[in-house]
């Protein structure tokens, strides 16, 4: 039985294209999911930045309130000191005022540090908000682009499958079931181009009978990987 090797060459090329289109189609949803995950990540970073800023603001407000209350207390103690009638009471109030003023100085430094942190936290929130907005725009563009590409790729794949089906109809019935089994298992690796010495897929060396069959364009399946082997087209003189 003779086999049209040109048929196998064309068929192999189209099977490779089919694998490529299928791979592109499979990558499409992955790209979309990655873009959505990116949006989620930046939204989480923004939420975290907002929460940190909120807590810092509450803490700064609490510390400032404490400072105001302590300053009011000191003013009250000064009033009592001015009105006291004994040196002992005066000294006690004086010591209390000094201790509270020292505590207020520490609290003031803490408030200044918190205000500096607030500046950084506000900047972090602004940056996170900008990144989140950008990620949403980028995701929208990616999704729109991928969805358009998928429409085109699926249409091309449908045309390709139809062409492959027509070509496969020309494969001799005697080897068709073996060929189909290889395609189901290995896709475009079901076919292999050979240099008449080795299998183009697994590099298994061909035995003399296989080489002879290739020369006569007979069906040859690799003993190692099972691929249906064919030879490359002979180049025309002067090409």
C-alpha positions in Angstrom: 0.0 0.0 0.0 1.4 3.4 -1.0 0.8 6.5 1.1 0.7 10.1 -0.1 3.5 11.6 1.9 2.6 15.1 0.7 -0.8 14.5 2.4 1.1 13.7 5.6 3.2 16.8 5.3 0.2 19.1 4.9 -1.7 17.3 7.6 1.3 17.5 10.0 1.5 21.2 9.4 -2.2 21.7 10.1 -2.0 19.5 13.2 0.8 21.7 14.6 -1.3 24.8 13.9 -4.2 23.2 15.7 -2.1 22.5 18.7 -0.9 26.1 18.6 -4.4 27.6 18.4 -5.6 25.3 21.2 -2.7 26.4 23.3 -3.5 30.1 22.6 -7.2 29.5 23.4 -6.3 27.8 26.7 -4.0 30.6 27.6 -6.7 33.2 27.1 -8.7 32.5 30.3 -5.5 32.2 32.2 -4.5 35.7 31.1 -8.0 37.0 32.2 -7.7 35.3 35.5 -4.2 36.7 36.1 -5.5 40.2 35.3 -8.4 39.8 37.7 -6.1 38.4 40.4 -3.8 41.5 39.9 -6.8 43.7 40.5 -7.7 41.8 43.6 -4.1 42.0 44.9 -4.0 45.8 44.4 -7.5 46.2 46.0 -6.3 44.3 49.0 -3.2 46.4 49.2 -5.4 49.6 49.1 -7.7 48.2 51.8 -4.7 47.5 53.9 -3.2 50.9 53.4 -6.5 52.5 54.3 -6.8 50.4 57.5 -3.3 51.3 58.5 -4.0 55.0 57.9 -7.3 54.9 59.8 -5.7 53.3 62.8 -2.8 55.8 62.8 -5.2 58.7 62.6 -7.2 57.3 65.5 -4.1 56.9 67.5 -2.8 60.4 66.7 -6.2 61.8 67.7 -6.2 59.8 70.9 -2.7 61.0 71.8 -3.6 64.7 71.0 -6.7 64.3 73.2 -4.6 62.9 76.0 -2.1 65.8 75.6 -4.9 68.4 75.8 -6.4 66.7 78.9 -2.9 66.6 80.6 -2.3 70.3 79.7 -5.6 71.2 81.2 -4.7 69.2 84.3 -1.4 71.1 84.6 -3.2 74.4 84.3 -5.5 73.2 87.1 -2.5 72.2 89.2 -0.9 75.6 88.7 -4.0 77.2 89.8 -4.1 75.1 93.0 -0.4 75.8 93.5 -0.9 79.5 93.4 -3.7 79.2 95.9 -2.0 76.8 98.4 -1.2 78.0 101.9 1.7 75.8 102.9 5.2 75.3 101.5 4.8 71.5 101.7 1.6 71.6 99.6 3.3 74.0 97.2 6.3 71.7 96.7 4.0 68.7 96.2 2.0 70.5 93.5 5.2 71.8 92.0 6.7 68.3 91.7 3.4 67.0 90.2 3.4 69.7 87.6 7.1 69.0 86.7 6.3 65.3 86.4 3.3 65.9 84.2 5.1 68.4 82.0 7.9 65.8 81.5 5.2 63.2 80.6 3.6 65.7 78.2 7.0 66.3 76.5 7.3 62.6 75.9 3.7 62.5 74.6 4.4 65.5 72.3 7.4 63.7 70.8 5.2 60.6 70.3 2.6 62.7 68.6 5.2 64.3 66.3 6.4 60.9 65.3 2.8 59.7 64.7 2.2 62.8 62.4 5.3 61.9 60.4 4.1 58.4 60.0 0.7 59.7 59.0 2.4 61.6 56.1 4.0 58.3 54.9 0.7 56.3 55.4 -1.2 58.9 53.4 1.4 58.7 50.6 1.1 54.9 50.7 -2.6 55.0 50.5 -2.5 57.4 47.5 0.0 55.1 45.8 -2.1 52.1 46.5 -5.2 53.9 45.2 -3.3 54.8 42.0 -2.1 51.3 41.5 -5.5 49.9 42.1 -7.1 52.2 39.5 -4.4 51.4 37.0 -4.8 47.6 37.5 -8.6 47.9 36.9 -7.9 49.8 33.6 -5.2 47.3 32.6 -7.4 44.4 33.4 -10.3 45.8 31.4 -8.0 46.3 28.4 -6.5 42.8 28.7 -9.9 41.2 29.1 -11.3 43.0 26.0 -8.2 42.2 24.0 -8.2 38.5 25.0 -11.9 38.1 24.4 -11.5 39.5 20.8 -8.5 37.3 20.2 -10.4 34.2 21.4 -13.2 34.9 18.9 -10.7 35.0 16.1 -8.7 32.0 17.4 -11.8 29.9 17.8 -13.0 30.7 14.3 -9.5 29.8 12.9 -9.5 26.6 14.9 -12.9 25.6 13.6 -11.8 26.2 10.0 -8.6 24.2 10.7 -10.4 21.3 12.3 -12.7 21.2 9.2 -9.6 21.1 6.9 -7.9 18.5 9.0 -11.0 16.3 8.9 -11.1 16.5 5.1 -7.4 15.5 4.9 -7.8 12.7 7.4 -10.5 11.3 5.2 -7.8 10.6 2.6 -5.8 8.4 4.9 -6.0 4.7 3.9 -8.5 2.7 5.9 -5.8 0.1 6.7 -3.9 2.5 9.0 -6.6 5.0 9.9 -7.4 3.5 13.3 -3.7 3.4 14.2 -3.3 7.0 13.1 -6.3 8.2 15.0 -5.1 6.4 18.2 -1.8 8.3 17.9 -3.6 11.6 17.3 -5.8 11.1 20.4 -2.7 10.3 22.5 -0.1 12.7 21.0 -1.8 15.4 19.0 0.6 16.7 16.3 3.3 14.3 17.5 1.3 11.6 15.9 3.2 12.4 12.8 7.0 12.6 12.5 9.2 13.8 9.6 12.3 11.6 9.1 15.7 12.1 7.5 15.4 8.4 6.5 17.8 7.5 9.4 15.9 8.3 12.5 12.4 9.2 13.8 11.8 12.9 13.8 10.1 12.8 17.2 12.1 10.4 19.4 15.3 10.0 17.3 15.0 6.2 17.3 17.1 4.8 14.5 15.2 3.2 11.7 15.8 -0.4 10.7 16.6 -1.3 7.1 13.0 -2.4 6.4 11.6 0.9 7.6 14.1 2.8 5.5 13.0 0.7 2.4 9.4 1.3 3.2 10.0 5.1 3.5 11.7 5.1 0.1 8.6 3.4 -1.4 6.3 5.7 0.5 4.7 3.0 2.5 3.1 3.5 5.9 5.8 3.4 8.6 5.1 3.7 12.3 8.0 4.3 14.7 8.8 1.2 16.8 9.6 3.4 19.8 7.1 6.2 19.9 4.4 5.0 17.5 4.4 8.1 15.3 3.5 7.8 11.7 6.7 8.6 9.8 7.1 10.4 6.5 10.0 12.0 4.7 10.6 15.7 4.0 9.8 16.9 0.5 12.7 16.8 -1.9 14.0 20.2 -2.8 13.8 21.1 -6.5 17.1 21.7 -8.3 18.3 25.3 -8.2 16.0 26.2 -5.3 
